[in-house]
Amino acid sequence: MPPCRRGASGFRGVRVHPSGRFTAEIRAGGFRLTLGTYNTPEEAARAYDAAAWRFRRPGHDINFPDVESLEEAEFLAPPPCLVTDEDRHRHRQVQRRIAIAERDEQLMRQWRARSPDAFFANLRAQRRSNRRHRRAVAAFELENSNTTWTENDPRWDDLWTETTSDDE
């Protein structure tokens, strides 16, 4: 497994600003959540670890593997430097977004646990749809004489499978 990418700060989820301060960020649900600005990279990394624990990330996503629980991670994480009212307002927004993202992930876990058949049926339907699309493209390419496909293209196999199953 390749090593985790770490930025110039040396920690996962920590970016260095030109001002010399450090920002902790985490991605969740397709969004990048800024966790706050800190004076040292270690403080920002602790904040990232607390958020990673809250999102139940795997151990290789954590900067300090010696932390054993969410409570310990939150205890060790310093509060962000809230200088202005705007900073405080932004921090409250981030906390709300984190709570919403946590709730969404929890509900998705519950839904998958209760109805795994529906989840996998949807996945199978998507794959079937993709296969049908590839076959339609293959048929179109077969009808047109100026095809861009090579002889070894696996899409020909899809078309061959479709024509032989229709003959039977």
OpenMM code with the backbone's topology and positions (N, CA, C; nanometers):
from openmm import Vec3, app, unit

residues = "MET PRO PRO CYS ARG ARG GLY ALA SER GLY PHE ARG GLY VAL ARG VAL HIS PRO SER GLY ARG PHE THR ALA GLU ILE ARG ALA GLY GLY PHE ARG LEU THR LEU GLY THR TYR ASN THR PRO GLU GLU ALA ALA ARG ALA TYR ASP ALA ALA ALA TRP ARG PHE ARG ARG PRO GLY HIS ASP ILE ASN PHE PRO ASP VAL GLU SER LEU GLU GLU ALA GLU PHE LEU ALA PRO PRO PRO CYS LEU VAL THR ASP GLU ASP ARG HIS ARG HIS ARG GLN VAL GLN ARG ARG ILE ALA ILE ALA GLU ARG ASP GLU GLN LEU MET ARG GLN TRP ARG ALA ARG SER PRO ASP ALA PHE PHE ALA ASN LEU ARG ALA GLN ARG ARG SER ASN ARG ARG HIS ARG ARG ALA VAL ALA ALA PHE GLU LEU GLU ASN SER ASN THR THR TRP THR GLU ASN ASP PRO ARG TRP ASP ASP LEU TRP THR GLU THR THR SER ASP ASP GLU".split()
positions = [
    Vec3(0.0844, -0.1167, 0.0000),
    Vec3(0.0000, 0.0000, 0.0000),
    Vec3(0.0897, 0.1241, 0.0000),
    Vec3(0.0612, 0.2223, -0.0890),
    Vec3(0.1480, 0.3397, -0.0946),
    Vec3(0.1324, 0.4239, 0.0310),
    Vec3(0.2348, 0.4999, 0.0655),
    Vec3(0.2250, 0.5840, 0.1851),
    Vec3(0.1228, 0.6953, 0.1658),
    Vec3(0.0668, 0.7435, 0.2773),
    Vec3(-0.0325, 0.8512, 0.2730),
    Vec3(0.0338, 0.9790, 0.2229),
    Vec3(-0.0401, 1.0545, 0.1435),
    Vec3(0.0121, 1.1828, 0.0982),
    Vec3(-0.0016, 1.2831, 0.2109),
    Vec3(0.1046, 1.3506, 0.2372),
    Vec3(0.1038, 1.4543, 0.3397),
    Vec3(0.1611, 1.5801, 0.2764),
    Vec3(0.1027, 1.6917, 0.3101),
    Vec3(0.1439, 1.8174, 0.2499),
    Vec3(0.2741, 1.8699, 0.3077),
    Vec3(0.2993, 1.9971, 0.2827),
    Vec3(0.4219, 2.0621, 0.3290),
    Vec3(0.4287, 2.0666, 0.4812),
    Vec3(0.3139, 2.0564, 0.5467),
    Vec3(0.3123, 2.0610, 0.6924),
    Vec3(0.3625, 1.9310, 0.7539),
    Vec3(0.3588, 1.8220, 0.6768),
    Vec3(0.3997, 1.6927, 0.7292),
    Vec3(0.2851, 1.6133, 0.7901),
    Vec3(0.1638, 1.6673, 0.7878),
    Vec3(0.0480, 1.5997, 0.8453),
    Vec3(-0.0631, 1.5893, 0.7428),
    Vec3(-0.1439, 1.4865, 0.7561),
    Vec3(-0.2592, 1.4669, 0.6698),
    Vec3(-0.3679, 1.5657, 0.7083),
    Vec3(-0.4267, 1.6311, 0.6066),
    Vec3(-0.5375, 1.7230, 0.6297),
    Vec3(-0.4971, 1.8602, 0.6807),
    Vec3(-0.3688, 1.8942, 0.6740),
    Vec3(-0.3200, 2.0237, 0.7242),
    Vec3(-0.2539, 2.0989, 0.6094),
    Vec3(-0.2968, 2.2230, 0.5890),
    Vec3(-0.2380, 2.3081, 0.4854),
    Vec3(-0.1715, 2.4286, 0.5504),
    Vec3(-0.0650, 2.4747, 0.4867),
    Vec3(0.0082, 2.5910, 0.5361),
    Vec3(-0.0383, 2.7138, 0.4592),
    Vec3(-0.0693, 2.8210, 0.5316),
    Vec3(-0.1057, 2.9474, 0.4689),
    Vec3(0.0191, 3.0323, 0.4501),
    Vec3(0.0168, 3.1253, 0.3557),
    Vec3(0.1318, 3.2149, 0.3382),
    Vec3(0.1623, 3.2966, 0.4637),
    Vec3(0.0624, 3.3153, 0.5485),
    Vec3(0.0829, 3.3914, 0.6719),
    Vec3(0.1620, 3.3122, 0.7759),
    Vec3(0.1817, 3.1823, 0.7505),
    Vec3(0.2535, 3.0983, 0.8450),
    Vec3(0.1622, 3.0221, 0.9391),
    Vec3(0.0316, 3.0414, 0.9275),
    Vec3(-0.0641, 2.9676, 1.0099),
    Vec3(-0.1054, 2.8411, 0.9372),
    Vec3(-0.1725, 2.7511, 1.0068),
    Vec3(-0.2062, 2.6200, 0.9519),
    Vec3(-0.3565, 2.5984, 0.9590),
    Vec3(-0.4122, 2.5421, 0.8520),
    Vec3(-0.5550, 2.5151, 0.8439),
    Vec3(-0.5772, 2.3646, 0.8392),
    Vec3(-0.6713, 2.3163, 0.9192),
    Vec3(-0.7094, 2.1757, 0.9171),
    Vec3(-0.8346, 2.1613, 0.8323),
    Vec3(-0.8319, 2.0645, 0.7396),
    Vec3(-0.9452, 2.0391, 0.6509),
    Vec3(-0.9673, 1.8886, 0.6408),
    Vec3(-1.0923, 1.8504, 0.6183),
    Vec3(-1.1256, 1.7090, 0.5982),
    Vec3(-1.2321, 1.7011, 0.4911),
    Vec3(-1.2272, 1.5961, 0.4107),
    Vec3(-1.3290, 1.5742, 0.3083),
    Vec3(-1.4332, 1.4774, 0.3631),
    Vec3(-1.5600, 1.5118, 0.3401),
    Vec3(-1.6694, 1.4259, 0.3852),
    Vec3(-1.7878, 1.4447, 0.2918),
    Vec3(-1.8344, 1.3362, 0.2366),
    Vec3(-1.9526, 1.3422, 0.1512),
    Vec3(-1.9353, 1.4313, 0.0302),
    Vec3(-1.8160, 1.4368, -0.0272),
    Vec3(-1.7910, 1.5208, -0.1440),
    Vec3(-1.7644, 1.6660, -0.1115),
    Vec3(-1.7608, 1.7022, 0.0147),
    Vec3(-1.7346, 1.8396, 0.0553),
    Vec3(-1.6022, 1.8475, 0.1285),
    Vec3(-1.5374, 1.9620, 0.1196),
    Vec3(-1.4166, 1.9857, 0.1979),
    Vec3(-1.4552, 2.0779, 0.3125),
    Vec3(-1.4437, 2.0267, 0.4337),
    Vec3(-1.4805, 2.1029, 0.5523),
    Vec3(-1.3554, 2.1619, 0.6150),
    Vec3(-1.3526, 2.2921, 0.6321),
    Vec3(-1.2414, 2.3574, 0.6998),
    Vec3(-1.2700, 2.3528, 0.8489),
    Vec3(-1.1775, 2.2949, 0.9235),
    Vec3(-1.1983, 2.2740, 1.0668),
    Vec3(-1.1484, 2.3901, 1.1512),
    Vec3(-1.0654, 2.4749, 1.0952),
    Vec3(-1.0166, 2.5899, 1.1698),
    Vec3(-0.8727, 2.6233, 1.1346),
    Vec3(-0.8275, 2.7364, 1.1872),
    Vec3(-0.6906, 2.7834, 1.1665),
    Vec3(-0.6163, 2.7736, 1.2988),
    Vec3(-0.4921, 2.7263, 1.2927),
    Vec3(-0.4136, 2.7004, 1.4137),
    Vec3(-0.2737, 2.7587, 1.3992),
    Vec3(-0.2069, 2.7764, 1.5120),
    Vec3(-0.0733, 2.8355, 1.5118),
    Vec3(0.0356, 2.7343, 1.4769),
    Vec3(0.0162, 2.6071, 1.5091),
    Vec3(0.1176, 2.5056, 1.4815),
    Vec3(0.0557, 2.3921, 1.3996),
    Vec3(0.1375, 2.3195, 1.3239),
    Vec3(0.0818, 2.2086, 1.2457),
    Vec3(0.0312, 2.0945, 1.3346),
    Vec3(0.0913, 2.0780, 1.4533),
    Vec3(0.0467, 1.9715, 1.5433),
    Vec3(-0.0955, 1.9971, 1.5923),
    Vec3(-0.1268, 2.1235, 1.6240),
    Vec3(-0.2629, 2.1566, 1.6679),
    Vec3(-0.3632, 2.1289, 1.5559),
    Vec3(-0.3283, 2.1689, 1.4341),
    Vec3(-0.4176, 2.1454, 1.3205),
    Vec3(-0.4345, 1.9954, 1.2961),
    Vec3(-0.3260, 1.9189, 1.3110),
    Vec3(-0.3336, 1.7736, 1.2916),
    Vec3(-0.4214, 1.7092, 1.3986),
    Vec3(-0.4147, 1.7590, 1.5219),
    Vec3(-0.5017, 1.7064, 1.6288),
    Vec3(-0.6490, 1.7336, 1.5955),
    Vec3(-0.6774, 1.8532, 1.5421),
    Vec3(-0.8153, 1.8857, 1.5035),
    Vec3(-0.8617, 1.7934, 1.3908),
    Vec3(-0.7734, 1.7680, 1.2932),
    Vec3(-0.8072, 1.6765, 1.1849),
    Vec3(-0.8361, 1.5364, 1.2390),
    Vec3(-0.7527, 1.4903, 1.3327),
    Vec3(-0.7727, 1.3567, 1.3899),
    Vec3(-0.9066, 1.3456, 1.4621),
    Vec3(-0.9456, 1.4509, 1.5346),
    Vec3(-1.0748, 1.4479, 1.6036),
    Vec3(-1.1888, 1.4338, 1.5024),
    Vec3(-1.1791, 1.5086, 1.3915),
    Vec3(-1.2824, 1.4981, 1.2878),
    Vec3(-1.2776, 1.3611, 1.2209),
    Vec3(-1.1579, 1.3075, 1.1979),
    Vec3(-1.1458, 1.1751, 1.1362),
    Vec3(-1.2071, 1.0676, 1.2267),
    Vec3(-1.1879, 1.0808, 1.3570),
    Vec3(-1.2512, 0.9873, 1.4512),
    Vec3(-1.4023, 1.0007, 1.4449),
    Vec3(-1.4508, 1.1253, 1.4358),
    Vec3(-1.5956, 1.1465, 1.4309),
    Vec3(-1.6562, 1.0834, 1.3059),
    Vec3(-1.5808, 1.0860, 1.1941),
    Vec3(-1.6291, 1.0268, 1.0697),
    Vec3(-1.5934, 0.8791, 1.0574),
    Vec3(-1.5352, 0.8220, 1.1625),
    Vec3(-1.4994, 0.6797, 1.1668),
    Vec3(-1.4092, 0.6401, 1.0511),
    Vec3(-1.3092, 0.7209, 1.0283),
    Vec3(-1.2113, 0.6920, 0.9236),
    Vec3(-1.1192, 0.5800, 0.9693),
    Vec3(-1.0591, 0.5074, 0.8751),
    Vec3(-0.9667, 0.3998, 0.9135),
    Vec3(-0.8402, 0.4545, 0.9784),
    Vec3(-0.7679, 0.3687, 1.0442),
    Vec3(-0.6504, 0.4089, 1.1207),
    Vec3(-0.5422, 0.4741, 1.0377),
    Vec3(-0.5310, 0.4390, 0.9081),
    Vec3(-0.4261, 0.4992, 0.8279),
    Vec3(-0.4587, 0.6430, 0.7880),
    Vec3(-0.5795, 0.6912, 0.8174),
    Vec3(-0.6151, 0.8309, 0.7917),
    Vec3(-0.5869, 0.9207, 0.9117),
    Vec3(-0.5336, 0.8667, 1.0187),
    Vec3(-0.5118, 0.9410, 1.1422),
    Vec3(-0.3647, 0.9819, 1.1500),
    Vec3(-0.3403, 1.1045, 1.1945),
    Vec3(-0.2029, 1.1543, 1.2077),
    Vec3(-0.1315, 1.0979, 1.3304),
    Vec3(-0.2039, 1.0835, 1.4409),
    Vec3(-0.1452, 1.0361, 1.5664),
    Vec3(-0.2100, 0.9027, 1.6030),
    Vec3(-0.1473, 0.7895, 1.5661),
    Vec3(-0.2108, 0.6597, 1.5900),
    Vec3(-0.2162, 0.6180, 1.7372),
    Vec3(-0.1499, 0.6933, 1.8258),
    Vec3(-0.1516, 0.6561, 1.9678),
    Vec3(-0.2836, 0.6922, 2.0353),
    Vec3(-0.3667, 0.7734, 1.9709),
    Vec3(-0.4977, 0.8105, 2.0258),
    Vec3(-0.5926, 0.6927, 2.0060),
    Vec3(-0.6627, 0.6533, 2.1122),
    Vec3(-0.7404, 0.5296, 2.1082),
    Vec3(-0.8920, 0.5473, 2.1035),
    Vec3(-0.9425, 0.6718, 2.1163),
    Vec3(-1.0873, 0.6895, 2.1145),
    Vec3(-1.1226, 0.8305, 2.0671),
    Vec3(-1.2492, 0.8468, 2.0311),
    Vec3(-1.2981, 0.9777, 1.9891),
    Vec3(-1.2868, 1.0777, 2.1031),
    Vec3(-1.3201, 1.0362, 2.2240),
    Vec3(-1.3153, 1.1274, 2.3392),
    Vec3(-1.1731, 1.1786, 2.3623),
    Vec3(-1.0760, 1.0872, 2.3521),
    Vec3(-0.9369, 1.1278, 2.3714),
    Vec3(-0.8924, 1.2227, 2.2604),
    Vec3(-0.9337, 1.1948, 2.1368),
    Vec3(-0.8974, 1.2814, 2.0242),
    Vec3(-0.9573, 1.4201, 2.0414),
    Vec3(-1.0838, 1.4281, 2.0845),
    Vec3(-1.1467, 1.5583, 2.1047),
    Vec3(-1.0860, 1.6321, 2.2234),
    Vec3(-1.0428, 1.5583, 2.3252),
    Vec3(-0.9779, 1.6208, 2.4398),
    Vec3(-0.8436, 1.6825, 2.3993),
    Vec3(-0.7698, 1.6134, 2.3129),
    Vec3(-0.6378, 1.6604, 2.2715),
    Vec3(-0.6445, 1.7695, 2.1641),
    Vec3(-0.7558, 1.7786, 2.0932),
    Vec3(-0.7685, 1.8782, 1.9866),
    Vec3(-0.7939, 2.0159, 2.0472),
    Vec3(-0.7145, 2.1147, 2.0096),
    Vec3(-0.7362, 2.2498, 2.0623),
    Vec3(-0.8527, 2.3169, 1.9901),
    Vec3(-0.9141, 2.4146, 2.0513),
    Vec3(-1.0172, 2.4899, 1.9800),
    Vec3(-0.9507, 2.5776, 1.8735),
    Vec3(-1.0191, 2.6035, 1.7611),
    Vec3(-0.9583, 2.6872, 1.6583),
    Vec3(-0.9442, 2.8308, 1.7060),
    Vec3(-0.8550, 2.9031, 1.6408),
    Vec3(-0.8348, 3.0443, 1.6734),
    Vec3(-0.9495, 3.1243, 1.6135),
    Vec3(-1.0462, 3.1621, 1.6942),
    Vec3(-1.1609, 3.2400, 1.6482),
    Vec3(-1.1363, 3.3860, 1.6820),
    Vec3(-1.0976, 3.4614, 1.5839),
    Vec3(-1.0553, 3.5982, 1.6077),
    Vec3(-1.1720, 3.6953, 1.5966),
    Vec3(-1.2537, 3.6788, 1.4970),
    Vec3(-1.3617, 3.7739, 1.4721),
    Vec3(-1.4970, 3.7040, 1.4830),
    Vec3(-1.6027, 3.7838, 1.4790),
    Vec3(-1.7374, 3.7271, 1.4780),
    Vec3(-1.7596, 3.6435, 1.3526),
    Vec3(-1.6986, 3.6852, 1.2424),
    Vec3(-1.7105, 3.6087, 1.1190),
    Vec3(-1.6473, 3.4699, 1.1356),
    Vec3(-1.5325, 3.4621, 1.2032),
    Vec3(-1.4683, 3.3335, 1.2320),
    Vec3(-1.5596, 3.2452, 1.3164),
    Vec3(-1.6207, 3.3049, 1.4164),
    Vec3(-1.7107, 3.2288, 1.5029),
    Vec3(-1.8313, 3.1765, 1.4241),
    Vec3(-1.8847, 3.2614, 1.3383),
    Vec3(-1.9994, 3.2227, 1.2567),
    Vec3(-1.9608, 3.1075, 1.1629),
    Vec3(-1.8445, 3.1185, 1.0974),
    Vec3(-1.7968, 3.0133, 1.0087),
    Vec3(-1.7735, 2.8827, 1.0852),
    Vec3(-1.7202, 2.8931, 1.2070),
    Vec3(-1.6959, 2.7742, 1.2890),
    Vec3(-1.8279, 2.7049, 1.3238),
    Vec3(-1.9307, 2.7823, 1.3586),
    Vec3(-2.0618, 2.7227, 1.3872),
    Vec3(-2.1171, 2.6526, 1.2632),
    Vec3(-2.0995, 2.7149, 1.1459),
    Vec3(-2.1463, 2.6520, 1.0220),
    Vec3(-2.0756, 2.5195, 0.9978),
    Vec3(-1.9456, 2.5173, 1.0187),
    Vec3(-1.8683, 2.3939, 0.9988),
    Vec3(-1.9160, 2.2868, 1.0949),
    Vec3(-1.9384, 2.3229, 1.2206),
    Vec3(-1.9847, 2.2246, 1.3181),
    Vec3(-2.1207, 2.1678, 1.2777),
    Vec3(-2.2083, 2.2540, 1.2235),
    Vec3(-2.3385, 2.2055, 1.1765),
    Vec3(-2.3214, 2.1096, 1.0594),
    Vec3(-2.2324, 2.1455, 0.9649),
    Vec3(-2.2095, 2.0584, 0.8489),
    Vec3(-2.1514, 1.9250, 0.8907),
    Vec3(-2.0617, 1.9260, 0.9874),
    Vec3(-2.0051, 1.8002, 1.0367),
    Vec3(-2.1146, 1.7146, 1.0982),
    Vec3(-2.2020, 1.7762, 1.1761),
    Vec3(-2.3111, 1.7012, 1.2384),
    Vec3(-2.4042, 1.6427, 1.1319),
    Vec3(-2.4320, 1.7188, 1.0278),
    Vec3(-2.5186, 1.6697, 0.9195),
    Vec3(-2.4505, 1.5550, 0.8455),
    Vec3(-2.3224, 1.5702, 0.8154),
    Vec3(-2.2494, 1.4642, 0.7447),
    Vec3(-2.2424, 1.3375, 0.8295),
    Vec3(-2.2195, 1.3524, 0.9592),
    Vec3(-2.2182, 1.2354, 1.0484),
    Vec3(-2.3528, 1.1645, 1.0464),
    Vec3(-2.4593, 1.2422, 1.0544),
    Vec3(-2.5949, 1.1847, 1.0556),
    Vec3(-2.6236, 1.1131, 0.9238),
    Vec3(-2.5828, 1.1737, 0.8113),
    Vec3(-2.6028, 1.1099, 0.6815),
    Vec3(-2.5303, 0.9760, 0.6741),
    Vec3(-2.4055, 0.9730, 0.7186),
    Vec3(-2.3299, 0.8482, 0.7151),
    Vec3(-2.3926, 0.7429, 0.8059),
    Vec3(-2.4408, 0.7853, 0.9225),
    Vec3(-2.5062, 0.6919, 1.0144),
    Vec3(-2.6340, 0.6356, 0.9520),
    Vec3(-2.7146, 0.7206, 0.8894),
    Vec3(-2.8379, 0.6742, 0.8258),
    Vec3(-2.8094, 0.5807, 0.7088),
    Vec3(-2.7031, 0.6093, 0.6309),
    Vec3(-2.6670, 0.5203, 0.5209),
    Vec3(-2.6233, 0.3839, 0.5728),
    Vec3(-2.5487, 0.3808, 0.6824),
    Vec3(-2.5082, 0.2527, 0.7420),
    Vec3(-2.6307, 0.1747, 0.7876),
    Vec3(-2.7258, 0.2442, 0.8520),
    Vec3(-2.8478, 0.1771, 0.8980),
    Vec3(-2.9295, 0.1251, 0.7800),
    Vec3(-2.9398, 0.2064, 0.6744),
    Vec3(-3.0176, 0.1663, 0.5584),
    Vec3(-2.9554, 0.0441, 0.4923),
    Vec3(-2.8220, 0.0435, 0.4768),
    Vec3(-2.7554, -0.0714, 0.4158),
    Vec3(-2.7715, -0.1964, 0.5023),
    Vec3(-2.7691, -0.1788, 0.6356),
    Vec3(-2.7839, -0.2946, 0.7246),
    Vec3(-2.9255, -0.3514, 0.7155),
    Vec3(-3.0251, -0.2639, 0.7013),
    Vec3(-3.1635, -0.3104, 0.6967),
    Vec3(-3.2022, -0.3651, 0.5608),
    Vec3(-3.1488, -0.3086, 0.4550),
    Vec3(-3.1919, -0.3511, 0.3216),
    Vec3(-3.0728, -0.3708, 0.2283),
    Vec3(-2.9883, -0.4688, 0.2566),
    Vec3(-2.8747, -0.4912, 0.1671),
    Vec3(-2.9195, -0.5385, 0.0294),
    Vec3(-3.0342, -0.6093, 0.0224),
    Vec3(-3.0822, -0.6566, -0.1078),
    Vec3(-3.1146, -0.5392, -0.1992),
    Vec3(-3.1790, -0.4353, -0.1452),
    Vec3(-3.2123, -0.3188, -0.2265),
    Vec3(-3.0861, -0.2478, -0.2737),
    Vec3(-2.9883, -0.2382, -0.1870),
    Vec3(-2.8629, -0.1723, -0.2228),
    Vec3(-2.7948, -0.2466, -0.3374),
    Vec3(-2.7837, -0.3792, -0.3244),
    Vec3(-2.7163, -0.4565, -0.4270),
    Vec3(-2.8005, -0.4705, -0.5531),
    Vec3(-2.9336, -0.4700, -0.5400),
    Vec3(-3.0193, -0.4730, -0.6577),
    Vec3(-3.0009, -0.3458, -0.7393),
    Vec3(-2.9905, -0.2329, -0.6714),
    Vec3(-2.9662, -0.1064, -0.7405),
    Vec3(-2.8306, -0.1087, -0.8099),
    Vec3(-2.7301, -0.1631, -0.7429),
    Vec3(-2.5970, -0.1735, -0.8004),
    Vec3(-2.5999, -0.2628, -0.9250),
    Vec3(-2.6703, -0.3768, -0.9180),
    Vec3(-2.6810, -0.4666, -1.0335),
    Vec3(-2.7540, -0.3975, -1.1483),
    Vec3(-2.8582, -0.3212, -1.1180),
    Vec3(-2.9326, -0.2501, -1.2219),
    Vec3(-2.8443, -0.1471, -1.2922),
    Vec3(-2.7611, -0.0778, -1.2159),
    Vec3(-2.6693, 0.0188, -1.2771),
    Vec3(-2.5704, -0.0519, -1.3696),
    Vec3(-2.5181, -0.1652, -1.3247),
    Vec3(-2.4229, -0.2395, -1.4082),
    Vec3(-2.4891, -0.2907, -1.5352),
    Vec3(-2.6139, -0.3401, -1.5235),
    Vec3(-2.6865, -0.3860, -1.6422),
    Vec3(-2.7072, -0.2715, -1.7400),
    Vec3(-2.7431, -0.1552, -1.6871),
    Vec3(-2.7647, -0.0387, -1.7723),
    Vec3(-2.6361, 0.0007, -1.8447),
    Vec3(-2.5251, -0.0016, -1.7729),
    Vec3(-2.3961, 0.0307, -1.8358),
    Vec3(-2.3626, -0.0717, -1.9437),
    Vec3(-2.3893, -0.1992, -1.9180),
    Vec3(-2.3620, -0.3048, -2.0152),
    Vec3(-2.4472, -0.2852, -2.1399),
    Vec3(-2.5757, -0.2525, -2.1217),
    Vec3(-2.6641, -0.2287, -2.2366),
    Vec3(-2.6147, -0.1113, -2.3201),
    Vec3(-2.5690, -0.0081, -2.2521),
    Vec3(-2.5171, 0.1080, -2.3248),
    Vec3(-2.3939, 0.0698, -2.4068),
    Vec3(-2.3024, -0.0057, -2.3473),
    Vec3(-2.1828, -0.0487, -2.4201),
    Vec3(-2.2204, -0.1343, -2.5406),
    Vec3(-2.3204, -0.2214, -2.5231),
    Vec3(-2.3635, -0.3061, -2.6348),
    Vec3(-2.4251, -0.2229, -2.7465),
    Vec3(-2.5028, -0.1212, -2.7112),
    Vec3(-2.5631, -0.0349, -2.8132),
    Vec3(-2.4540, 0.0391, -2.8907),
    Vec3(-2.3528, 0.0857, -2.8199),
    Vec3(-2.2415, 0.1534, -2.8866),
    Vec3(-2.1689, 0.0557, -2.9774),
    Vec3(-2.1510, -0.0683, -2.9320),
    Vec3(-2.0842, -0.1700, -3.0128),
    Vec3(-2.1640, -0.1991, -3.1398),
    Vec3(-2.2960, -0.2085, -3.1271),
    Vec3(-2.3794, -0.2341, -3.2443),
    Vec3(-2.3695, -0.1187, -3.3436),
    Vec3(-2.3691, 0.0030, -3.2934),
    Vec3(-2.3553, 0.1201, -3.3798),
    Vec3(-2.2207, 0.1179, -3.4516),
    Vec3(-2.1159, 0.0859, -3.3785),
    Vec3(-1.9828, 0.0792, -3.4386),
    Vec3(-1.9751, -0.0316, -3.5428),
    Vec3(-2.0450, -0.1427, -3.5190),
    Vec3(-2.0449, -0.2542, -3.6123),
    Vec3(-2.1144, -0.2154, -3.7422),
    Vec3(-2.2215, -0.1371, -3.7325),
    Vec3(-2.2955, -0.0952, -3.8515),
    Vec3(-2.2166, 0.0061, -3.9335),
    Vec3(-2.1375, 0.0893, -3.8700),
    Vec3(-2.0582, 0.1895, -3.9417),
    Vec3(-1.9256, 0.1294, -3.9835),
    Vec3(-1.8897, 0.1543, -4.1070),
    Vec3(-1.7671, 0.0925, -4.1588),
    Vec3(-1.6411, 0.1585, -4.1045),
    Vec3(-1.6452, 0.2855, -4.0723),
    Vec3(-1.5244, 0.3535, -4.0226),
    Vec3(-1.5240, 0.3514, -3.8701),
    Vec3(-1.4938, 0.2360, -3.8141),
    Vec3(-1.4914, 0.2167, -3.6695),
    Vec3(-1.3563, 0.2584, -3.6122),
    Vec3(-1.3560, 0.2987, -3.4882),
    Vec3(-1.2312, 0.3379, -3.4213),
    Vec3(-1.1810, 0.2281, -3.3288),
    Vec3(-1.2508, 0.1150, -3.3263),
    Vec3(-1.2136, 0.0072, -3.2348),
    Vec3(-1.1079, -0.0816, -3.2978),
    Vec3(-1.0238, -0.1386, -3.2138),
    Vec3(-0.9252, -0.2356, -3.2597),
    Vec3(-0.9868, -0.3750, -3.2547),
    Vec3(-0.9146, -0.4716, -3.3091),
    Vec3(-0.9669, -0.6093, -3.3082),
    Vec3(-0.9820, -0.6656, -3.1678),
    Vec3(-0.8945, -0.6253, -3.0767),
    Vec3(-0.8927, -0.6827, -2.9416),
    Vec3(-0.9787, -0.6056, -2.8422),
    Vec3(-1.0588, -0.5134, -2.8887),
    Vec3(-1.1392, -0.4314, -2.7979),
    Vec3(-1.2414, -0.5194, -2.7259),
    Vec3(-1.2504, -0.5130, -2.5910),
    Vec3(-1.3437, -0.6003, -2.5171),
    Vec3(-1.4902, -0.5680, -2.5449),
    Vec3(-1.5183, -0.4527, -2.6044),
    Vec3(-1.6581, -0.4204, -2.6339),
    Vec3(-1.7147, -0.5116, -2.7413),
    Vec3(-1.6273, -0.5673, -2.8283),
    Vec3(-1.6753, -0.6641, -2.9263),
    Vec3(-1.7286, -0.7875, -2.8551),
    Vec3(-1.6661, -0.8247, -2.7424),
    Vec3(-1.7121, -0.9413, -2.6663),
    Vec3(-1.8540, -0.9202, -2.6157),
    Vec3(-1.8832, -0.7970, -2.5689),
    Vec3(-2.0195, -0.7675, -2.5234),
    Vec3(-2.1196, -0.7869, -2.6366),
    Vec3(-2.0842, -0.7379, -2.7551),
    Vec3(-2.1743, -0.7501, -2.8692),
    Vec3(-2.1906, -0.8966, -2.9086),
    Vec3(-2.0816, -0.9726, -2.9082),
    Vec3(-2.0862, -1.1147, -2.9425),
    Vec3(-2.1743, -1.1908, -2.8436),
    Vec3(-2.1616, -1.1600, -2.7147),
    Vec3(-2.2436, -1.2242, -2.6123),
    Vec3(-2.3907, -1.1935, -2.6347),
    Vec3(-2.4208, -1.0692, -2.6731),
    Vec3(-2.5600, -1.0293, -2.6945),
    Vec3(-2.6196, -1.1017, -2.8152),
    Vec3(-2.5455, -1.1107, -2.9245),
    Vec3(-2.6013, -1.1731, -3.0447),
    Vec3(-2.6186, -1.3233, -3.0260),
    Vec3(-2.5246, -1.3883, -2.9543),
    Vec3(-2.5390, -1.5325, -2.9332),
    Vec3(-2.6520, -1.5634, -2.8357),
    Vec3(-2.6751, -1.4771, -2.7366),
    Vec3(-2.7845, -1.5029, -2.6430),
    Vec3(-2.9195, -1.4756, -2.7080),
    Vec3(-2.9248, -1.3851, -2.8099),
    Vec3(-3.0496, -1.3601, -2.8801),
    Vec3(-3.0835, -1.4771, -2.9733),
    Vec3(-2.9803, -1.5450, -3.0270),
    Vec3(-3.0034, -1.6565, -3.1199),
    Vec3(-3.0614, -1.7780, -3.0490),
    Vec3(-3.0308, -1.7942, -2.9226),
    Vec3(-3.0729, -1.9138, -2.8483),
    Vec3(-3.2177, -1.9094, -2.8095),
] * unit.nanometer
topology = app.Topology()
chain = topology.addChain("A")
for resn in residues:
    res = topology.addResidue(resn, chain)
    for name in ("N", "CA", "C"):
        topology.addAtom(name, app.Element.getBySymbol(name[0]), res)
